[in-house]
Amino acid sequence: MTELAAQTKNVLKPVNIIFSLNESVGELAESLKIFKKHQVNLLGIESRSSIKVPGYEMMVEVDTSSGNVDGALEELKKESSYFQVIKRDYKDKAGTVPWFPRHIQDLDRFANQILSYGSELDSDHPGFTDPVYRARRTEFADIAFNYKHGTPIPSVVYSAQERGVWKKVYRNLTRLYPTHACYEHNHVFPLLEENCGYSEEDIPQLQKVSDFLKSVTGFQLRPVAGLLSSRDFLAGLAFRVFHSTQYIRHYTRPNYTPEPDVCHELLGHVPLFADPAFAQFSQEIGLASLGASDELIGQLATCYWFTVEFGLCRQNGQLKAYGAGLLSSYGELEWCLSGKPELQSFDPVKTGVQKYPITEQQPLYSVTESFEDAKAKMIDFASSIPRPFGVRYDPYTQTIQLLDSKRQIQKLIGNINTEIRTLCDAFNKF
């Protein structure tokens, strides 16, 4: 059995193939003949002008449940000047890249594949024995499961009890922000109060917050029912999309939640996503995850934990909190700056393998000198990831470009040079 055949044998999940045939005239028709010859069904097909090689490139989604898939792919590979297999079932298959979204609409394909929580709660969850709370969680899960990219996020009418929980959390945290939160968080927070309806009296709507973020850094929110896998969650960041919950923690434990909730998302994450440097840093983690191995996904997720979730930074000689897990937890926000926890400098190579507890206060925090410094370190770390290509986000088409040909990269360099000349001309006018 060939290596390529081994990649697809007994696999029922769809496989994505990106290729460009040697003969450019009638390329699409010729490729369809190959699949028809081997009785292979296609679930989707897209053609576009290639920036890797002269001519066009095709991206097809192959139904692996019928037909001679192995034979079709072998023949297609022989006829192609460029050929790449991308799929979710990639383990122990040399030459196969783990599937990742190429278009922002592709996030629809995994957004409902949550690992835990959602409408189902563990027995130790504060709301496990509360039928009203569980029914409410089902309502929020339905919103997330039915959401599609490009549609408005449905508004939620929060109950008086839910608003009461938000009020307690909001009031306690905002007392600490002036002395404990980083400059960027405190700078953005009044803008959220002015533009998004942040106040202790009501819970802001995700769509309004998302619109504001998109207007300042290009980030946007997407509702999710529970926890995604690290691979899927980080992939969203590559598109500047943050998967956000809408439900709120149980009223009996306003200062504790075993999972992300709307307090964590809106009070912890959102303010920093409105800062350009932090938004870029977050996206770099997401871009680094695309096509990475499971081991590296684990390291990137750990880097995310010690920065975006529980990071500290130095500002004017003082330690300040910027991690969402700190900025949404009154107790941990006090603890992290108490002088008792251990501190270490952020280094993706070392931080990525650091162990940490999930259900208790952190004994160790990672400290960054600045978001720009953290971003530079993440870019350096990403360059060491063994992938047969580089990746770049195109904000105009909201797609991920694979950087895997000299011709393509030369074209991008030309575009960058044009932008640099424009900036230099503008600079020289001052």
C-alpha positions in Angstrom: 0.0 0.0 0.0 1.3 3.5 -0.9 1.9 6.1 1.7 -0.8 8.3 0.2 -3.3 5.3 0.2 -2.5 4.7 3.9 -3.5 8.2 4.7 -7.1 7.6 3.5 -7.8 3.9 4.1 -10.8 3.2 6.3 -11.3 6.9 7.0 -14.9 8.1 6.9 -14.3 11.7 7.6 -14.1 14.1 4.7 -10.6 14.9 3.3 -9.6 18.3 1.9 -7.2 18.3 -1.1 -5.5 21.5 -2.4 -3.9 20.9 -5.8 -2.9 22.5 -9.1 -2.7 20.4 -12.3 0.2 20.6 -14.7 -2.1 21.4 -17.5 -3.9 24.7 -16.8 -6.4 24.7 -19.7 -9.6 22.9 -18.7 -8.0 22.1 -15.3 -11.2 21.8 -13.4 -12.9 19.6 -15.9 -9.8 17.3 -16.0 -9.8 16.9 -12.2 -13.5 16.1 -12.1 -12.9 13.3 -14.7 -10.4 11.7 -12.3 -12.9 11.6 -9.4 -15.6 10.4 -11.7 -13.4 7.6 -13.1 -12.8 6.3 -9.6 -16.5 6.9 -8.5 -15.5 9.3 -5.8 -18.1 11.9 -4.6 -17.1 15.5 -3.9 -18.8 17.4 -1.0 -17.4 20.7 -2.1 -15.2 22.3 -4.8 -13.6 25.7 -5.2 -11.2 27.0 -7.8 -9.3 30.3 -7.8 -6.2 31.9 -9.3 -3.1 30.5 -7.7 -0.4 32.7 -6.2 1.8 29.6 -5.7 2.2 28.5 -9.4 1.0 29.9 -12.7 -2.6 29.0 -13.4 -5.3 27.9 -11.0 -5.5 25.9 -7.8 -8.4 23.8 -6.6 -9.6 22.9 -3.2 -12.0 19.9 -3.0 -13.7 18.2 -0.1 -13.7 14.4 -0.7 -16.3 12.0 0.6 -14.2 9.1 1.8 -17.1 6.7 2.4 -17.4 5.4 -1.2 -15.5 4.9 -4.4 -11.8 4.3 -4.9 -10.5 7.3 -3.0 -6.9 6.0 -2.8 -6.8 5.5 -6.6 -8.2 9.0 -7.3 -5.8 10.7 -5.0 -2.8 8.8 -6.4 -3.7 9.7 -10.0 -4.4 13.3 -9.0 -1.1 13.6 -7.3 0.8 12.4 -10.4 -1.0 14.9 -12.6 -0.4 17.9 -10.2 2.3 20.4 -9.9 1.2 21.1 -6.3 -0.7 18.7 -4.0 -1.5 18.9 -0.3 -3.7 16.7 1.9 -5.4 18.4 4.9 -7.7 16.4 7.2 -8.7 15.9 10.8 -7.8 12.2 10.9 -4.1 12.8 10.6 -2.4 10.9 13.4 0.5 8.6 12.4 0.1 9.5 8.8 3.3 11.0 7.3 2.8 13.8 4.9 -0.7 14.7 6.1 -1.3 18.1 7.7 -3.9 18.4 10.5 -7.0 20.0 9.1 -7.5 23.7 9.9 -10.0 26.3 8.7 -8.9 28.3 5.5 -12.0 30.6 5.4 -13.6 32.3 8.3 -16.9 30.5 7.4 -15.0 27.2 8.1 -15.4 28.0 11.8 -19.0 26.8 11.5 -17.7 23.3 10.9 -16.3 22.8 14.5 -17.9 25.5 16.6 -20.4 23.0 18.1 -17.9 20.2 18.8 -17.6 21.2 22.5 -15.7 19.0 25.0 -17.7 19.6 28.1 -20.4 21.7 29.8 -22.8 23.3 27.4 -26.2 22.2 28.5 -24.8 19.1 30.2 -23.2 19.9 33.6 -20.9 17.7 35.7 -22.1 16.5 39.1 -19.8 19.0 41.0 -21.1 22.0 39.1 -23.0 24.5 41.3 -26.0 24.3 39.0 -26.1 20.5 38.6 -29.2 20.0 40.8 -31.0 23.2 39.7 -33.5 22.4 37.0 -34.2 26.0 36.2 -30.5 26.8 35.7 -30.0 23.6 33.5 -33.0 24.6 31.3 -31.5 28.1 30.9 -28.2 26.6 29.9 -30.0 24.6 27.2 -31.4 27.9 25.8 -27.9 29.4 25.6 -26.6 26.2 24.0 -29.3 26.3 21.3 -28.3 29.8 20.4 -24.7 28.7 19.9 -25.6 25.5 18.0 -27.8 27.4 15.5 -25.4 30.3 14.9 -23.7 30.7 11.6 -20.9 33.1 10.6 -22.1 36.4 9.3 -25.5 36.3 11.1 -26.3 38.6 14.0 -25.7 37.0 17.5 -29.2 36.8 19.0 -29.9 39.1 22.0 -30.6 37.6 25.3 -33.1 38.8 27.9 -31.3 38.1 31.2 -33.4 37.4 34.3 -33.3 39.6 37.4 -31.3 36.7 39.1 -28.7 36.6 36.3 -28.4 40.4 36.4 -27.9 40.2 40.2 -25.0 37.8 39.8 -23.4 40.2 37.2 -23.9 43.1 39.5 -22.0 41.5 42.3 -19.1 40.4 40.1 -19.0 43.8 38.3 -19.0 45.8 41.5 -16.3 43.8 43.2 -14.0 43.7 40.2 -14.2 47.4 39.2 -13.1 48.3 42.7 -9.8 46.5 42.1 -9.2 47.5 38.5 -7.6 50.9 39.1 -4.8 49.4 41.2 -4.5 45.8 39.9 -5.3 45.9 36.1 -2.9 46.8 33.4 -3.0 50.2 31.7 -4.6 48.8 28.5 -7.5 47.3 30.4 -8.2 50.5 32.4 -7.9 52.6 29.2 -10.5 50.6 27.3 -13.0 49.9 30.1 -14.6 53.4 30.0 -15.0 53.0 26.2 -16.9 49.8 26.8 -19.1 51.6 29.3 -19.8 54.3 26.7 -20.2 52.2 23.6 -21.3 48.8 24.7 -23.5 49.4 27.7 -21.1 48.1 30.3 -22.6 48.8 33.8 -23.4 47.0 36.9 -27.1 47.1 36.1 -27.2 45.0 33.0 -25.2 42.4 31.0 -24.0 43.7 27.6 -25.1 41.9 24.5 -22.5 40.0 22.5 -23.4 41.5 19.2 -22.9 45.0 20.4 -19.6 44.2 22.0 -18.5 42.3 18.9 -19.3 45.3 16.6 -17.2 47.6 18.9 -14.2 45.2 18.8 -14.4 44.8 15.1 -14.3 48.6 14.7 -11.1 49.0 16.7 -9.0 45.8 16.2 -10.9 43.6 13.8 -11.7 41.0 16.5 -15.2 39.7 16.7 -17.2 37.4 19.0 -18.9 34.2 18.2 -21.3 32.4 20.6 -20.2 28.9 21.9 -22.0 26.5 24.1 -19.0 25.2 26.1 -15.3 24.4 25.9 -13.8 23.7 22.6 -10.6 21.6 22.0 -7.4 23.7 22.2 -6.9 23.2 18.4 -10.3 24.5 17.5 -10.3 27.4 19.9 -6.8 28.6 18.9 -7.8 28.3 15.2 -10.5 30.9 15.8 -7.9 33.4 17.1 -6.1 33.1 13.8 -9.1 34.8 12.2 -9.4 37.3 15.1 -12.6 35.4 16.2 -13.1 34.7 19.9 -15.6 32.0 20.9 -17.6 33.5 23.7 -20.1 32.0 26.1 -23.4 33.9 26.9 -24.5 32.1 30.0 -23.6 33.2 33.5 -22.3 31.3 36.5 -24.8 29.9 39.1 -26.2 32.5 41.6 -25.1 30.5 44.6 -21.4 31.0 43.7 -21.1 34.5 42.2 -17.3 34.6 42.9 -16.6 31.1 41.4 -17.1 29.4 38.1 -15.6 26.0 37.0 -15.9 27.1 33.4 -15.8 30.3 31.3 -18.9 32.4 31.5 -20.1 35.8 30.3 -18.5 37.5 33.2 -15.1 35.9 32.3 -15.5 36.8 28.6 -16.8 40.4 28.8 -14.9 41.6 31.9 -11.7 39.5 31.4 -11.1 39.0 27.7 -12.9 41.7 25.8 -11.1 44.8 27.1 -7.7 43.5 26.0 -9.0 42.4 22.6 -9.7 46.1 22.0 -6.0 46.8 22.3 -4.1 46.5 19.0 -0.9 45.1 20.4 -2.7 42.5 22.5 -5.0 41.6 19.6 -2.0 40.9 17.4 -0.3 38.8 20.1 -3.5 36.7 20.4 -3.7 36.2 16.7 -0.1 35.1 16.5 -0.8 32.3 18.9 -3.7 31.3 16.7 -1.7 31.4 13.5 1.0 29.3 15.1 -1.5 26.6 15.8 -2.6 26.0 12.2 -1.4 22.7 11.0 0.7 22.1 14.1 1.2 18.7 15.8 -0.8 17.7 18.9 2.3 18.2 21.0 2.8 21.7 19.8 -0.9 22.5 20.2 -0.5 21.6 23.8 2.5 23.9 24.2 0.7 26.8 22.5 -2.4 26.2 24.7 -0.2 26.4 27.7 1.4 29.6 26.5 -2.2 30.9 26.1 -3.0 29.9 29.6 0.0 31.7 31.1 -0.6 34.9 29.1 -4.1 35.5 27.8 -5.7 33.8 30.7 -3.3 34.4 33.7 -0.6 36.7 32.5 1.1 39.5 34.4 3.1 42.4 32.9 5.4 45.1 34.2 4.4 48.7 33.7 6.3 51.6 35.2 8.1 49.3 37.5 5.0 47.6 38.9 3.3 44.3 38.3 -0.2 44.5 36.7 -2.7 41.9 35.6 -3.8 41.4 32.0 -4.9 37.8 32.0 -8.7 37.2 31.7 -8.7 34.6 34.4 -7.3 37.3 36.8 -9.4 40.2 35.6 -12.7 38.2 36.0 -11.9 36.7 39.5 -11.8 39.0 42.5 -10.0 36.5 44.7 -7.3 35.6 42.1 -6.8 39.3 41.1 -5.9 40.0 44.8 -3.8 36.9 45.1 -1.7 37.3 41.9 -0.3 40.6 43.2 0.1 39.6 46.8 3.8 38.8 46.5 3.2 35.2 47.5 3.0 33.4 44.1 6.1 32.5 42.1 6.9 34.6 39.0 8.8 33.7 35.9 9.6 35.6 32.6 7.5 34.6 29.6 9.5 32.3 27.3 7.4 30.2 24.9 9.9 27.4 24.9 9.9 27.1 28.7 6.4 28.4 29.4 4.9 25.9 26.9 5.8 22.9 29.0 5.0 24.3 32.4 2.4 22.4 34.5 -0.5 24.3 36.1 -3.6 23.6 38.2 -7.1 24.3 36.7 -9.4 24.4 39.7 -7.3 26.3 42.2 -5.4 29.6 42.4 -2.2 29.6 40.4 1.0 29.1 42.3 3.1 30.4 39.4 2.5 33.4 37.0 4.3 34.3 33.8 5.4 37.9 33.4 5.8 39.8 30.1 7.7 43.0 29.7 5.2 44.3 27.0 2.7 42.9 24.6 5.0 43.8 21.7 7.8 41.8 23.4 5.5 38.8 23.9 4.3 39.0 20.3 7.9 39.0 19.0 8.7 35.9 21.1 5.6 34.1 19.8 6.6 34.9 16.2 10.1 33.5 16.9 8.5 30.4 18.5 6.1 29.9 15.6 9.0 30.0 13.1 10.4 26.9 14.8 7.2 24.9 14.3 7.9 22.1 11.8 5.4 22.8 9.0 5.8 22.4 5.3 4.5 26.0 4.8 4.1 29.3 6.5 0.7 30.9 7.2 -0.6 34.5 6.8 -4.1 35.9 7.4 -5.6 38.0 4.6 -8.0 40.5 6.3 -9.5 41.5 3.0 -10.8 38.0 2.1 -10.8 36.7 5.7 -8.8 33.7 4.6 -5.6 31.9 5.6 -2.9 31.9 2.9 -0.5 29.0 2.9 3.0 30.4 2.2 4.7 27.5 0.4 6.1 28.8 -2.9 8.8 31.3 -3.8 6.6 32.9 -6.5 3.8 33.5 -3.9 6.2 35.0 -1.3 7.9 37.2 -3.9 4.5 38.6 -4.8 3.7 39.4 -1.2 7.1 41.0 -0.7 6.3 43.2 -3.6 3.1 44.3 -2.0 4.8 45.0 1.3 7.4 47.1 -0.5 4.7 49.2 -2.1 3.1 49.8 1.3 6.5 50.7 2.8 7.0 53.3 0.0 3.6 54.8 0.7 4.5 55.1 4.4 7.9 56.6 3.6 6.3 59.2 1.3 3.8 60.2 4.0 6.6 60.3 6.6 8.7 62.6 4.5 5.9 65.2 4.3 6.3 66.0 8.0 
